[in-house]
Amino acid sequence: MSATQILELGVAAALIALGIWQYRKRDSQGARYGSQGAVILFVIAALLIVHGSGLLEYQPSPAEMGQ
């Protein structure tokens, strides 16, 4: 795992924590839960997790390798 991938996973963890904090925070109008911004943070964190874990890397099959 490269330093960039570790950094991406760390940023994803921070975004998840920030999203949970933002989702649980009550607004001034008294709404109990919910935030579109928190959901956006969760989606970005999910994308960073997929990319940082290497799930998008191309892995050729043995037939493609010519073996």
ZIKA-V551729 format. One record per residue. RES is the residue in three letters. SS is DSSP state (2 for helix, 1 for strand, 0 for the rest). PSI is psi as a letter, one per 30 degrees, with the letter a starting at -180 (* if undefined). D_CENTER is the distance of its C-alpha to the mean C-alpha in whole Angstrom. Layout:
# ZIKA-V551729
RES;SS;PSI;D_CENTER, RES;SS;PSI;D_CENTER
This chain:
# ZIKA-V551729
MET;0;k;17, SER;0;l;17, ALA;2;e;17, THR;2;e;14, GLN;2;e;12, ILE;2;e;12, LEU;2;e;12, GLU;2;e;8, LEU;2;e;7, GLY;2;e;9, VAL;2;e;8, ALA;2;e;4, ALA;2;e;7, ALA;2;e;9, LEU;2;e;7, ILE;2;e;7, ALA;2;e;11, LEU;2;e;12, GLY;2;e;11, ILE;2;e;13, TRP;2;e;15, GLN;2;e;16, TYR;2;e;16, ARG;2;f;19, LYS;0;k;20, ARG;0;k;24, ASP;0;l;25, SER;0;f;28, GLN;0;g;29, GLY;0;g;29, ALA;0;k;26, ARG;0;e;25, TYR;0;l;21, GLY;0;k;19, SER;0;k;17, GLN;2;e;16, GLY;2;e;14, ALA;2;e;12, VAL;2;e;11, ILE;2;e;10, LEU;2;e;8, PHE;2;e;6, VAL;2;e;6, ILE;2;e;5, ALA;2;e;2, ALA;2;e;3, LEU;2;e;5, LEU;2;e;4, ILE;2;e;4, VAL;2;e;7, HIS;2;e;8, GLY;2;f;9, SER;0;f;10, GLY;0;g;13, LEU;0;f;13, LEU;0;f;14, GLU;0;k;16, TYR;0;k;20, GLN;0;j;22, PRO;0;k;26, SER;0;l;28, PRO;2;e;31, ALA;2;e;33, GLU;2;f;31, MET;2;f;32, GLY;0;g;35, GLN;0;*;36
